[in-house]
Amino acid sequence: MDTTDFNFTHEVQVGYAAVECWKTPINITFTPYNAKKYTNVVGYLRFENCITSLDDLKNFAMAVTLRVTIHQQTLLLGSLDKRNISNYQDLRNLTAIWFENYQNPAPYFADILSFTNTFLEVGEVIFKNMSWENLPEFFERKFPNLQTLDIPHNKFTVPPVFPWTEQMLTLPENFSRTGYFKDQYLKAFYLDIPPNIYKRYLNLNFNQIQDLRTDQWQQSNECEARRNVCLKKTLQGVQNNALVVKDCRLRKLYELHHLMPKGELELWYRGNAITSLMDRGYLAFVAILDLRENKLNHIDPNAVGRFLHIKDLRLDSNLLDSLPKEVMKIEWVHLTLQNNPYKCDCTTLCMKEWIIKNKYSIYDWEDIKCNNKDNGGLEFVFVPDEEFVCDNSESQFDSIRNVVISSVSTAITMDALIVHSGMLTDWVMQNIVDVLKGRDYNFRICDMARDFVIGFSFQENLTQIVRHSKRMLLLVSEDWKTGDEKLKVTWNIAQEKIKESKSNYVIIISHGIKPQQIKDKTLFIDSGNRLFVEKVLYSMPIKTDNKHGQWRRKPNAKTFIQREFSIKEDHVDDNRIHVFISYSDQDLHFVTKKLAPELERRGYRLCLPDRDFIPGASKEENILKAIDVSLRTVFVLSGPLIKDEWSLFTFRSACEKSLRKKTKHLIVIVRDDGDLNTIDEEVKHYLKTYVSLHVEDRWFWSKLLNRLPPTDQKCRSGFTSPLSLSQCTASDAVTIEMMEVLLRSEKRVVTRF
């Protein structure tokens, strides 16, 4: 590239050169520039998938004032000509360096940048994929005023000490950051940062950091990294106001952190699995709290009471059915609430009045919807006041849940909850459950493989059983170590119980783990120890008989979860069906010859697509109608099914009903695990989060029947379509039944999906 072709005016302007070499890298060179330098032109030079050298950068800097150089997947060849160091003086004006390594070994920048002792004006650097385990020694000396350190895709195991200066740095000549560099940063929700100053930012994405407890930026119990550490940065405004921003979006977290850095906080928890906003001391210093797209179903009023300086709260896309009154006492600057299954009843009428009064601060007030007994998706503020009524039975149920629950739960407490990997089920049943439940001990035991209720998430099951159990037996095995998500959830929930009860709640059992792999053997009971049973019994709670001298009947784990989440048992009327079964062609024999006959023998009214879908209606209409009139949808999952668009539509519609109606409407039966990589992300997330039912499960029928609504054991006659029965009179049903019999005598197209 000939630099003599440059033709600039004498006004201050930007000279931007972008060279993108597609398919095959091309060697890009710049000829030496010997004319008068355009000092009024600020140069931005960007390469992508090219080959260049330090001398070519020098030649470009001879023509303009080079401020930013960007090398994305570009080979930087050659070395510094130390005999002519003065030739590189034009590169000393750099303010930003972006280098994405594309060669092995990586360039040695200590040598490349040795033409000057310091870059006083460099405020931003990005060094990606350099295989660095530590920052090079020259870094702090070479970039004394550095504000942004971006070092992703390296091999850091400990965060570097950064920043090393508190001095704020502005861009020269009052220029703003480039779009390329500006897009690298996470913008604070409300802090207005002038575009001509650098942000204080540290990015350690995709490194090898596992523990942040000793990190000076954070205190203990912080984000454990899967891809990296949680992004951290401080933003320093014009008035030197410090703000700490913690970015833990999409980290699979189940609760808020217990500790935070000191200072004003901006917390980003979007896209996790947090179920409860619990009281944390640092909430008094929070300015922004983003909890969008979680599974939030509870807000602790004490947590809201700590909001002294909050300006922005984002609660949309959660599972909230109401808000505590404490939320309505705060003068909000910005609040989002939509996409939650709020109730339209007597308990939320005050919420409607509050939304109308504060619509200028509630950003999405027109999109907030609620559900009553008959309708869902009603626009909250437009529902007439007279329709905010409570059903007496529901009010009574809520009062029982809120007032009597403590005495009820005390009366039906489990002696022990056993949590383990699925591969240990047989061993656990034989060596622990049978022993503890035996005639000699008669403990009341809840085993996760046998007793967890399908259709509820693993976390929901675990939370309620932990609340109503005296001990947890946690088995750690080779296939279920600390990296497993369920094990992490279990440990976090157990720790909460330990803190509340101040007791030795968890009994940790190691199974098949070599002794040398365990650091503190006093915390574990080895399953191979000859006194294993005696040690477990010694750790179990002391038993006391009831007044009749007999043990009470073991309570059903399902009752705990239903009571805690305000889920009532379904009662079937004449116009409802029990179960709609969705399945693929390859599951037709299993459903029609095994599953359906057994359920109908037990008195369940079923809807099967091949048998009961109404001819002439669209698939979409049939599916939505079946889900609407059914108390449960059983989704039979096997290989081909996961790729079918109508199956995914059925799955999403059933999930939506579960959220909208606050019931666990969907039950997933797994026949073939298939390839998880081909499963739709929503289905994959469900299988990882919720308890599903495998056809090979030894308790298949007991688990399935436990999740189905009660039946009066009166089987319906004939093949009358339940979809038709739900929308016609008894006399019409006879006509429809005859019509379907006639249709079955002719060859017709069968709707399968």
C-alpha positions, 0 to 999 in steps of 0.5 A: 500500500502506497502511503504517498497516495494519502490526501488529507486536508489540514482540518482535524480528522480521523484516518481509518484504514481497515484491511480484511484479508478473506479466505487466505492471509495476505501480506500487507505492506506500507511504503515508507512515507517521506513527505510532510506528516499529517499531524492533524490526522488521527490514525486508526489501523485495523487488520483482520486475517492478514500478515504484516510487520512492525516496520509496516506499522512504523511506515503508516505512523510516519504519515499520520498520528497513529493512535489505535492499532488492531490485529485480529487473527493477524501474523506480526512478522519481523523484529525490532531494528534496534540499530535504528530505534529512532525510526519508531518514535512515531509509534509512541503516540499509541493510545490503544493496542488490540492484538489477537494472537494467531501464531505459535509461539506468540510474538515477544512483545517485550522486545517488540515494544522496547523502542520506548520505556513507557507508553504514557498515553496507552489506556486500553490493551487487548491481548487475546490467546497469548497463552499467558499464565501471568502478566509479563513483567514489563506490563506495569512499567510499560503502561503506567496509566493503563485503564482497561486490561482485556486478556481473554482466552489465556491461561491465568489461574489467579487474577492479576493485580490491577489496576495499578493507578488511580489516575483517570485518563482522557483520550487526546484531542478530546476524541471518543473511543472507537466503536470497536473498543467501545463495544467491548465494554458492558455499559452501566445502566444509569452511570453516564460516562463521558465518551472521552475517558477510559473505563476502569475494566478488567476482562478475564473471560475464558481463562482457568480461574477456579477460585476467587476467594483470595482476589482483592477485587472480591471477597469470599463465596463469589462466582465460580467460573465455568468459562471464566470468572465473573466479569468485574470492573469499576467505573470512575466518573467525572466526580470520582464517584466509584461504582462496582459492577458485578456481571454474573449473567448466564452463570447457572446461579441458584441464589444471590451471593452472600458477600460483595465488594465494598462500595456502590453496587450494580449487580447483573444476575440476568438469565440464571435460576435464582428462585428467591430474593433473600436478605443480604447485607450488601443490598443496602448499597445496591443501585441497580439490581437486574434479576430478569429471566430467572425463576424468582417466585419469592421476595423476602420483605426484609431484603426489600427493606434494605433497598436504601439507595436503589434506583433500578430493579428489573424483575421481568420474566420470572415466576412471581404471582404477587409483590410484597407490599414493601416493594410498593413503598419505594419511590422507584426511578426504573422498574420492570415487572412484565412476563410474570404469572401474577394473580388477579384476585383480592390480594393484588388489587392494591398492586393494580392501584400502585401500578397506575399511580407509578406508571411513569417509573414502571417502564413496562406497566402496559405489558404487565398481565395477570390471571384469574380463575377463568382467564389468563393474560389479562392486562393488569391495569385494565381489569375491573376492580370487581373482578379482583376477587378471591375464591374462598377455598383458595383463601383458606388454602393460603391461610393454612399455608402461611399460618399453620405450615410450621405446626404441620411440617413439624408433625411430618418431618423426615428423618433423612434425605438421601442425595446421590448420583443416579448410578448409585441407586441400587447400592443406596437402596440396598445398603442405606435405605433398606437398613435405615427403614428396617424393623430395627431402626424404622427411620423415615427416609426420602430417597431422591431417585425414588421419592422426588416428584416428577414435573417439579425441578430438582431444586424445588424438590430438594428445597422442600424436603430439606426444610422438612428433614432432620439429616441429609446423607450426601453421597460423593462418588467418582461420577458425582464430584464437585463439578456437577450442577446438581451437587452444587445446588444440593450443597448450597441449599444444605448450607442454608439449612446448616446456618439456620439450624446451627446443626450438623445437618449434612452427613457426607459419604464417600463412595468409591473415592480413593483416600488420597483424594480426600483432603480432610477425612474427618468430614467423610464417612467411607462407604467401604469402612467395616463400621460404615452402618454404625457410623451412619447410625451414630450421625442420625437423629435420635428417634422418638415414638409418638403417643401410640408407640408406633411410627407415623406413616411416611409422608408423601414428598409431593405434599411438601412441594405442593403446599410450599408453592401453593399448588392444589390437587386438581379435581376433575369435572365432567368436561375435563380430561386427565392426560394428553399424551404427546408422542412420536411415531416410534413411540406409538406402540409403547403408548397405545399398547402399554401406557394408555391401556394401563392408565385407562384401566385405572380410570383416567380419561386420555387424549391421544392424537391418533385417536382423538384429534378432530379431523379437519382442524389444524394441528395447532388448534388440536394441540392447544385445545388438548393442552387446555382441557387436560389436567396434565400433558405427558410428553414422551421423549425419544430420539426423532421426537426432539427434532419435530417442530410440532413436538417442540410446539407441544412442549413449549405450550405445555411449559407455558401453561405450567407457568401461567397456571402456577401448576406443574402441568408437564410430565416428561417420560424419557424412552431414549436418551438420544443425543443431547447435542441434537435436542432443542435448548429448551428441552435440554434445559428442562431435562437438566433442571426438572425431574423427568421419568425414565421408562426403565425407572423401577418406580415408574408407575408409582411416580407417574400415578403420584403426579396424575390428578385423582380419578373416581375409577369410572372408565369412560366407554367407547372411543369418544374423543375427549376433545369433542366431549369438552365442548358439547352436551351429553346427547351430542357426544353420542352422535360424535361417538358414532361419527368417529366409529364410522370414520374408523371403518374407512381409510383415513389419514392419521395425524401423528407427530 
